[in-house]
Amino acid sequence: MSQLEELERLRETALERLRQVSTSEELEAWRIAYFGKKGAVTQALKAIGSLPPEERPEYGRVSNEVKLALQAAYEAKEREVREAELARALQARAVDVTLPGRPPAAGRLHPTTQTLRQIAHIFAQMGFQVYLARDVELDLYNFELLNIPPHHPARDMWDTFYTTREGVLLRTHTSPGQIHAMREHAPEPLRVILPGRCHRYEQVTARSESMFYQVEGLAVGRHITMADLKGTMVNFARQMFGPDRRVRFRCSYFPFTEPSVEVDMDCILCGGKGCRLCKGTGWLEIAGAGMVHPTVLQNGGYDPRAFSGFAFGMGPERIAMLRHRIEDIRYFYTNDLRFLQQF
């Protein structure tokens, strides 16, 4: 049998096998058998180099015709198989239009939102109202009216995002809302919490974020004492973390309160014995607080000789981390559903 006859036989055999193909798997096997690296058509084209020079032109012409014919047949068969498989799939998964629709999956509240609502609920029972203040603030309210004048060393406690407009910044804490709230209500007694976002130019780590939430609390009236602050914070800690919680107060410093304290709670993991969560101390910090500084009261429109008040501030993410044993604050804002779907 001559070389040209072998090519013709190859074409007929390949077309006959292609006609018997009915699935994508069989079609792929056919392609490999004829057009793969060791396929019959591939080997036939390589054989041209072993032929005498006078036979090569004719053999090359016929081999290319066979190749093009088989490629065209393969493409047509591929479309036919794809359409047939699609028809079978549609028939197998026919839609019953009489079935009730599938309800969309309900979303979840973000853990920070859940914590903010729990905090608001607890303080609402103690007579506190929610007061919303602005995120973009003036230096006057963010610092100066809170007893932090320009060049005061206390400003080093905050790394601030300033805007291109002089004196305008993103608030570094929710405390500026105290001035707004007092000026709206003075000289009437006042009890508010001020939840909101804060922004600080800080390195993002497992313990700190450049954007985070705070909840500020403020109570102003006649004859308010440190005992009222202590009772409020103890009540909050026991409602949020459990009725058996022990609370302690440590001396601290904030420019807008005097005296100032840090509020600690016995560790919810070890019960005060010392562990990794509380760094061996047995205590966990939950808030900063203090009696409102007379200068801040006066800037808010109250006479500090007749009125007194207390203020406190806490981080909802921090509280959520303590309640749920979360070790990295960055989880809150990476939008990882594996984390968010746990709440």
C-alpha positions in Angstrom: 0.0 0.0 0.0 1.4 3.4 -1.0 1.8 6.3 1.3 -1.0 8.2 -0.4 -3.4 5.2 0.1 -2.5 5.1 3.7 -3.4 8.7 4.1 -6.8 8.1 2.5 -7.4 5.1 4.7 -6.5 7.2 7.7 -9.1 9.8 6.7 -11.8 7.3 6.3 -11.0 5.5 9.6 -10.9 8.8 11.5 -14.2 10.0 10.1 -15.9 6.7 10.8 -14.7 6.8 14.5 -15.8 10.5 14.7 -19.3 9.6 13.6 -19.6 7.2 16.6 -18.7 9.9 19.1 -21.5 11.0 21.3 -19.9 12.6 24.5 -17.3 15.2 25.2 -15.1 12.6 26.7 -15.2 10.4 23.6 -14.5 13.5 21.5 -11.5 14.4 23.5 -10.1 10.9 23.2 -10.6 11.1 19.4 -8.7 14.4 19.3 -5.8 13.0 21.2 -5.7 9.8 19.1 -5.4 11.8 15.9 -4.0 15.3 16.7 -2.1 14.7 20.0 1.7 14.7 20.1 1.7 11.0 19.1 -1.6 11.1 17.1 -1.9 9.5 13.8 -2.3 12.7 11.8 0.7 14.3 13.6 2.9 11.3 12.8 1.8 11.3 9.2 2.8 14.9 8.8 6.2 14.2 10.4 6.7 11.3 8.0 7.2 13.7 5.0 10.8 14.1 6.0 11.6 10.4 5.4 10.2 10.3 1.9 12.2 10.7 -1.3 12.3 14.3 -2.5 10.2 13.6 -5.6 7.3 12.2 -3.5 7.2 15.0 -0.9 5.1 17.6 -2.8 2.2 15.3 -3.5 2.4 13.7 -0.1 2.4 17.1 1.6 -0.6 18.3 -0.4 -2.7 15.2 0.4 -1.6 15.1 4.1 -2.7 18.7 4.5 -6.0 18.0 2.8 -6.6 15.1 5.3 -5.6 17.3 8.2 -8.0 20.2 7.2 -10.8 17.8 6.5 -10.5 16.1 9.9 -10.2 19.4 11.7 -13.4 20.7 10.0 -15.2 17.4 10.9 -13.9 17.7 14.5 -15.2 21.3 14.9 -18.6 20.4 13.5 -18.8 17.3 15.8 -17.8 19.5 18.8 -20.7 21.8 18.2 -23.1 18.9 17.8 -21.9 17.2 21.0 -22.1 20.4 23.0 -25.7 21.1 21.8 -26.7 17.5 22.5 -25.3 17.6 26.0 -27.0 20.9 26.8 -30.3 19.5 25.6 -29.9 16.5 27.9 -28.9 18.7 30.8 -31.9 20.9 30.4 -34.2 17.9 30.2 -32.7 16.3 33.2 -33.0 19.5 35.3 -36.4 20.7 34.1 -37.8 23.5 36.2 -41.2 22.8 37.9 -42.8 26.2 37.7 -45.4 25.1 40.3 -42.8 24.8 43.0 -42.6 27.7 45.6 -39.7 30.0 45.1 -36.5 29.7 47.3 -36.3 32.6 49.7 -33.1 34.6 49.6 -30.7 34.0 52.4 -31.1 36.6 55.1 -28.0 38.7 55.9 -26.5 39.2 59.4 -25.8 42.3 61.4 -22.1 43.0 61.6 -20.6 42.1 65.1 -19.8 45.7 65.7 -23.4 46.7 65.0 -24.6 44.0 67.3 -22.4 45.2 70.1 -23.4 48.9 69.5 -27.0 47.9 69.8 -26.4 45.9 73.0 -24.5 48.9 74.5 -27.3 51.3 73.5 -30.0 49.0 75.0 -28.1 48.7 78.4 -27.7 52.4 78.7 -31.2 53.2 77.6 -32.4 51.3 80.7 -30.4 53.7 82.7 -32.0 56.7 81.1 -29.3 57.5 78.5 -30.3 58.7 75.0 -28.4 58.2 71.8 -26.8 61.4 70.4 -25.2 61.3 67.0 -22.3 63.7 66.3 -20.4 64.4 63.1 -17.4 62.5 61.8 -15.7 65.5 60.3 -14.9 67.9 63.1 -13.3 71.2 63.8 -10.0 71.3 65.7 -11.9 73.6 68.1 -14.3 70.9 69.2 -12.0 67.9 68.8 -9.2 69.5 71.0 -9.5 73.0 72.3 -13.0 73.0 73.9 -12.0 69.6 75.5 -9.2 71.3 77.5 -6.5 70.4 74.9 -5.2 73.8 73.6 -2.7 74.0 70.7 0.8 72.6 71.5 -0.6 70.9 74.7 1.4 67.7 75.2 -1.8 65.7 75.5 -2.3 66.0 71.8 0.5 63.5 71.3 -1.9 60.9 72.5 -3.7 61.1 69.1 -2.4 60.9 65.5 -4.8 62.9 63.6 -6.1 62.9 60.0 -6.2 66.5 58.9 -8.0 67.7 55.8 -6.7 70.2 53.2 -8.9 72.8 54.9 -7.2 74.4 57.9 -8.8 73.5 61.2 -10.9 70.6 59.8 -10.1 67.0 60.6 -11.5 63.5 61.1 -12.4 63.2 64.7 -10.0 61.2 66.8 -12.5 60.3 69.5 -16.2 60.8 70.1 -15.6 63.3 72.9 -16.3 66.4 70.6 -19.9 65.3 70.7 -19.9 66.1 74.4 -19.6 69.8 73.6 -22.3 69.7 70.9 -24.7 67.8 73.2 -24.1 70.1 76.2 -24.6 73.3 74.2 -27.9 71.9 72.9 -29.3 70.9 76.3 -27.7 73.4 78.7 -28.7 74.3 81.4 -31.0 71.2 81.6 -29.7 67.9 83.0 -28.2 65.6 80.4 -27.6 61.8 79.9 -26.5 60.7 76.5 -24.3 58.1 74.8 -22.5 59.1 71.6 -21.6 56.2 69.3 -19.7 56.7 66.1 -16.6 56.2 64.0 -13.2 57.6 64.9 -10.1 57.9 62.8 -6.5 57.9 63.8 -3.3 57.8 61.8 -2.0 54.6 63.4 -0.3 51.5 62.2 -2.8 48.7 61.6 -2.1 45.8 63.9 -3.9 43.0 65.7 -4.8 45.5 68.4 -5.3 48.8 66.6 -7.1 50.0 63.4 -7.0 53.4 61.7 -10.8 53.5 61.7 -12.8 52.1 64.7 -15.9 52.8 66.7 -16.3 54.4 70.1 -19.2 54.9 72.5 -18.9 58.0 74.6 -21.1 58.5 77.6 -22.0 61.8 79.3 -24.1 62.7 82.3 -24.4 66.2 83.6 -26.6 67.5 86.4 -26.6 68.8 89.9 -24.9 66.8 92.7 -23.5 64.1 90.3 -20.6 62.3 92.0 -17.9 59.7 91.4 -20.2 57.2 93.0 -22.7 57.7 90.2 -20.0 56.9 87.7 -18.9 53.8 89.5 -22.5 52.5 89.8 -23.1 53.1 86.1 -20.0 51.3 85.0 -20.5 48.4 87.3 -24.1 48.0 86.1 -23.0 48.1 82.5 -20.2 45.5 83.0 -22.6 43.1 84.7 -25.3 43.4 82.1 -22.9 43.1 79.2 -20.6 40.4 80.6 -22.5 38.6 83.4 -23.9 39.4 86.8 -20.9 38.0 88.7 -18.3 40.4 87.2 -16.0 42.3 89.5 -15.0 45.8 88.6 -12.1 48.0 89.7 -11.1 51.6 89.0 -7.5 52.7 88.4 -6.2 56.2 88.4 -5.5 57.6 85.0 -5.3 60.9 83.1 -7.5 62.4 80.4 -7.4 66.2 79.7 -11.2 66.5 79.7 -11.9 64.7 83.0 -10.6 65.2 86.5 -10.2 62.9 88.3 -9.8 60.3 85.5 -9.9 56.5 85.8 -9.5 53.3 83.8 -12.3 50.8 84.3 -11.2 47.2 84.6 -13.2 44.0 84.9 -12.1 40.6 86.2 -11.0 38.4 83.3 -13.9 36.5 81.8 -11.6 33.6 80.8 -9.7 32.9 84.0 -11.9 34.6 86.6 -9.0 36.8 87.8 -6.4 34.0 88.2 -4.2 35.2 85.3 -4.1 33.9 81.7 -2.9 34.8 78.2 -6.0 37.0 77.6 -5.5 39.2 80.6 -1.6 39.0 80.3 -1.4 37.4 83.7 -3.0 40.3 85.5 -6.4 38.8 86.1 -8.1 42.1 84.8 -9.3 43.4 81.5 -9.7 47.1 80.6 -13.2 47.9 79.3 -13.4 51.7 79.4 -11.8 55.0 80.3 -13.8 57.4 82.5 -13.8 60.3 84.9 -15.6 63.4 86.2 -16.1 66.1 83.5 -13.4 68.7 83.9 -14.8 72.1 85.0 -13.4 73.8 81.9 -15.2 71.4 79.6 -18.4 71.9 81.6 -18.0 75.7 81.1 -17.3 75.3 77.4 -20.4 73.3 77.1 -22.6 76.0 78.6 -22.9 74.7 82.2 -21.8 76.6 85.4 -19.2 74.2 87.0 -20.1 75.7 90.4 -23.6 74.4 90.2 -23.3 71.4 87.8 -21.1 68.4 87.7 -21.0 65.3 85.5 -19.2 62.2 84.5 -18.0 60.8 81.1 -16.8 57.5 79.9 -15.6 56.0 76.6 -15.3 52.4 75.3 -14.6 50.6 72.1 -17.4 48.3 70.8 -14.8 46.2 68.9 -12.8 45.8 72.1 -15.9 44.6 73.9 -16.8 42.2 71.1 -13.3 40.8 71.1 -13.5 40.2 74.9 -17.0 38.5 74.6 -16.2 36.3 71.7 -12.4 35.6 72.3 -11.4 37.4 69.1 -7.7 38.0 69.0 -7.3 40.3 66.0 -9.3 43.5 65.4 -8.5 43.4 61.7 -11.1 40.6 61.3 -13.9 43.2 61.7 -13.2 45.0 58.5 -11.8 42.5 56.1 -15.3 41.4 55.0 -14.3 37.7 55.4 -17.6 35.8 55.4 -15.9 32.9 57.3 -15.6 35.4 60.2 -18.8 37.4 59.8 -21.1 34.3 59.4 -20.2 33.2 63.0 -22.3 36.1 64.5 
